Amino acid sequence: MDPRNPRTVGDMLRVLTGIVGDTMEARWITAHVTGAPAGELVTGAAAPVAPDAVARALDLAARRAAGEPLQYVLGSWAFRRLELHVDPRVLVPRPETEQVVEVALRELGRVPARPSGAAVVVDLGTGSGAIALSIAAEAPAAVEVWATDVSPDALAVAEMNHAACAAALRRDARVVFARGSWFDALPSDLLGGVDLVVSNPPYVSAAEWEALDPVVREHEPRSALVPGPTGFEGPQAVIAGAPRWLRPGGVLVVEIGASQADAAVAAADAAGLAEAAVRPDLAGRPRALVARRAPPR
């Protein structure tokens, strides 16, 4: 077999595995260029591969071997029920954030129902739109989602994903994109009327950044990971600003770093929020702060 010109799916899997050093990643790349499900590649190993698909696969494998994240190489990645476009303008969607969405959806279901109209959700620092669009797809009832980001590049990706995922969203879901820093992006008429504030803010400290895997440090946007020297500047801003925007009984859900649980609960208490607690992720690490604006007595 000429390694520069594999003729079958099986040949290409072997060549790509040699280039990227990982069988599963070779399957992802092969599935991407051939359109075949990754789980069916082994049984279809004898199927021929078109020369243009081989050329694309070798190019993608070279990018991955050079250290580019697989998600950027492929150009899209699954997040819960959605397939999202991702590139270096936004973070790679992570499984931990999928669990944060699970917490947010559960807590949204506990917010007292409005007399009329859709529930209002705010996703601060939306990035690729993963959280906002997942809520628009999976909310238990009609929802209006405000997706904000200070980065115009990130908002462009989120808007692209909104258009691509439109068929997967609730028909009674409305998604609005707004540029600005945290709550500054929102219109004043939302003050005191938001049912859910959810965010995956930057929470990596400057010291932690230096120790990150080079695949992350050299390719993903630093501003979406590191908010400042301590790493808590991002969560702190979201927590401190939430009480003014939440309606009575409204809830705040914030993704945090594993070492930030105590600081997050203390910040929520200091902001006057009630029932502050941190939910673990599937690995048992502290992951999502949950707190609410107490309803009137």
C-alpha positions in Angstrom: 0.0 0.0 0.0 1.3 3.4 -0.9 0.9 5.5 2.3 0.3 8.6 0.2 -2.5 7.0 -1.8 -4.6 4.6 0.3 -7.3 3.0 -1.8 -9.7 1.6 0.8 -11.3 2.8 4.0 -9.1 0.3 5.9 -6.0 1.5 4.2 -6.8 5.1 5.1 -7.5 4.3 8.7 -4.1 2.7 9.0 -2.4 5.6 7.3 -4.2 8.2 9.4 -3.6 6.3 12.6 0.1 6.4 11.9 0.0 10.2 11.3 -2.1 11.3 14.3 -1.1 8.4 16.6 -4.7 7.7 17.7 -7.1 5.2 16.2 -10.3 6.9 17.3 -9.1 10.3 15.9 -8.3 8.6 12.6 -11.8 7.2 12.5 -13.3 10.7 13.1 -11.3 12.2 10.3 -12.1 9.3 7.9 -15.8 9.6 8.8 -15.7 13.3 8.2 -14.2 13.0 4.7 -16.2 10.0 3.6 -19.6 10.8 5.2 -19.8 7.4 6.7 -20.6 7.0 10.4 -17.5 6.3 12.5 -19.0 3.2 13.9 -19.4 1.6 10.5 -15.9 2.2 9.2 -14.5 -1.2 10.4 -17.2 -3.2 8.7 -16.8 -1.1 5.6 -13.0 -1.3 5.6 -12.9 -2.7 2.0 -14.9 0.1 0.5 -12.9 2.3 -1.9 -12.0 5.9 -1.1 -12.1 8.6 -3.7 -8.8 10.4 -4.3 -10.2 13.8 -3.3 -11.3 12.3 0.1 -7.8 10.9 0.6 -6.3 14.3 -0.1 -8.6 16.0 2.4 -8.0 13.4 5.0 -4.2 13.6 4.7 -4.4 17.4 5.1 -6.6 17.2 8.2 -4.4 14.5 9.7 -1.3 16.7 9.2 -3.1 19.6 10.9 -4.0 17.4 13.9 -0.4 16.0 14.0 0.9 19.6 14.2 -1.2 20.1 17.4 -4.4 21.7 16.2 -7.4 20.5 18.3 -9.4 17.8 16.5 -12.6 19.8 16.8 -11.0 22.7 14.9 -9.6 20.3 12.3 -13.0 18.8 11.7 -14.7 22.2 11.9 -17.6 21.0 14.0 -18.4 19.1 17.2 -21.4 17.5 18.9 -22.7 19.2 22.0 -25.8 17.5 23.5 -28.3 17.3 20.7 -26.6 19.8 18.4 -23.7 19.8 15.9 -21.9 23.1 16.3 -19.4 24.8 14.1 -16.2 25.5 16.0 -13.0 27.3 15.0 -10.2 29.2 16.8 -12.6 32.2 17.4 -14.3 30.2 20.2 -13.6 27.5 22.8 -14.1 23.9 22.0 -17.4 22.7 23.6 -16.6 20.4 26.5 -18.6 17.6 28.2 -18.4 19.4 31.5 -20.4 22.3 30.0 -23.0 19.8 28.8 -23.6 18.9 32.4 -23.9 22.6 33.3 -26.7 22.8 30.7 -28.3 19.8 32.3 -28.3 21.7 35.7 -29.6 24.9 34.1 -32.5 23.1 32.4 -33.4 21.4 35.6 -33.3 24.7 37.6 -35.2 26.5 34.9 -38.0 24.0 35.5 -38.1 25.0 39.1 -38.5 28.7 38.5 -42.1 29.9 39.3 -44.2 30.1 36.1 -44.9 33.5 34.6 -48.5 34.5 34.3 -47.9 34.8 30.5 -45.2 34.8 28.0 -42.0 32.9 27.5 -39.3 32.3 30.1 -36.4 34.7 29.8 -32.9 33.2 29.8 -29.6 35.0 29.6 -26.4 33.2 28.5 -23.4 35.4 29.3 -20.3 34.8 27.3 -22.0 32.6 24.8 -19.0 31.7 22.6 -20.1 29.2 20.0 -23.6 29.5 21.3 -23.5 26.0 22.8 -25.4 26.8 26.0 -27.9 29.3 24.5 -28.8 27.0 21.6 -29.1 23.9 23.8 -31.5 25.7 26.1 -33.5 26.9 23.0 -33.6 23.3 21.9 -34.4 21.6 25.2 -36.3 24.1 27.4 -39.4 22.6 28.9 -41.6 25.5 27.6 -41.5 28.6 25.4 -38.3 30.5 25.9 -36.5 33.8 25.0 -32.7 33.4 25.1 -30.4 36.3 25.1 -26.9 35.2 24.1 -24.2 37.8 24.8 -20.5 38.0 24.2 -17.9 40.8 24.2 -16.2 39.3 21.2 -17.7 40.0 17.7 -15.9 37.0 16.4 -17.5 34.7 18.9 -21.0 36.2 18.2 -20.4 35.6 14.5 -19.8 31.9 15.2 -22.8 31.7 17.5 -25.1 33.3 14.9 -23.8 30.8 12.3 -24.7 28.0 14.6 -28.1 29.4 15.3 -28.8 29.4 11.6 -27.5 25.9 11.1 -29.3 24.5 14.1 -32.6 26.3 13.5 -34.5 23.1 12.8 -33.4 21.5 16.1 -34.7 24.4 18.2 -38.1 24.7 19.8 -40.5 26.4 17.4 -41.5 28.8 20.2 -37.9 29.6 21.1 -36.5 33.0 20.3 -32.7 33.6 20.4 -31.3 37.2 20.5 -27.6 38.0 20.2 -26.1 41.0 21.9 -22.5 42.3 22.1 -21.1 43.6 25.3 -19.3 42.8 28.5 -21.5 40.6 30.8 -24.7 42.3 31.7 -23.8 45.5 29.9 -25.0 43.8 26.7 -28.6 43.5 27.9 -31.4 46.0 27.4 -32.5 47.7 30.6 -36.1 46.5 30.3 -34.8 43.0 31.3 -33.8 44.3 34.8 -35.5 42.2 37.4 -37.3 40.1 34.8 -34.9 37.2 33.9 -35.8 33.7 34.9 -32.3 32.1 34.4 -28.8 33.6 34.1 -26.4 30.9 32.9 -22.7 31.3 32.1 -19.5 29.5 31.3 -17.2 32.4 32.0 -13.4 32.3 31.8 -12.2 30.8 35.1 -8.6 29.8 34.5 -5.9 31.6 36.4 -2.8 33.1 34.8 -0.7 30.4 36.5 -3.0 27.6 35.4 -2.9 28.9 31.9 0.9 28.3 31.7 0.4 24.7 32.7 -2.4 23.9 30.2 -2.0 21.3 27.5 -0.3 23.0 24.5 -3.2 21.9 22.3 -5.4 24.3 24.4 -2.9 27.0 25.2 -1.6 27.4 21.6 -4.9 27.3 19.8 -8.0 28.2 21.9 -8.7 31.9 22.6 -6.9 32.9 25.8 -9.5 35.6 26.6 -12.2 32.9 26.7 -10.2 31.0 29.3 -8.3 33.5 31.5 -10.3 36.5 33.0 -7.4 37.8 35.1 -4.6 36.8 37.5 -6.8 34.8 39.9 -9.2 33.2 37.4 -12.2 34.1 39.6 -12.7 37.5 38.0 -15.1 36.1 35.4 -17.4 34.1 37.8 -17.2 37.0 40.3 -18.6 39.5 37.7 -21.5 37.2 36.7 -22.4 36.4 40.3 -22.2 39.9 41.6 -24.4 41.3 38.7 -27.0 38.6 38.7 -29.4 39.8 41.5 -30.3 43.0 39.7 -31.4 41.0 36.6 -33.1 38.0 38.1 -36.8 38.1 38.8 -37.9 36.8 42.3 -37.4 33.1 42.2 -35.1 33.3 39.2 -31.9 31.2 39.2 -28.2 31.7 38.5 -26.1 28.8 37.1 -22.4 29.4 36.6 -19.7 27.0 35.5 -16.6 27.3 37.8 -13.2 25.8 38.2 -12.8 22.9 40.6 -10.9 25.0 43.2 -13.5 27.8 43.2 -16.5 26.2 45.0 -16.0 28.0 48.3 -15.3 31.4 46.7 -18.3 31.0 44.5 -20.7 30.2 47.3 -19.3 33.1 49.4 -19.7 35.5 46.4 -23.3 34.4 46.0 -24.0 34.9 49.7 -22.4 38.3 49.6 -24.5 39.3 46.6 -27.7 38.5 48.5 -28.6 35.3 46.6 -30.2 32.4 48.4 -29.7 28.6 48.4 -26.2 28.9 47.0 -24.6 25.5 46.4 -22.2 23.9 44.0 -23.2 20.8 41.9 -20.5 18.3 40.8 -19.8 17.1 37.3 -19.8 13.5 36.3 -16.3 13.1 37.6 -17.4 14.4 41.0 -15.5 17.7 40.7 -17.2 20.9 41.8 -18.6 22.4 38.5 -21.8 24.5 38.6 -22.7 27.1 41.2 -26.5 27.3 41.6 -28.1 30.2 43.5 -31.4 32.0 43.3 -33.0 35.4 44.0 -35.3 34.7 46.9 -39.0 35.2 46.2 -40.8 37.8 48.3 -42.2 36.6 51.6 
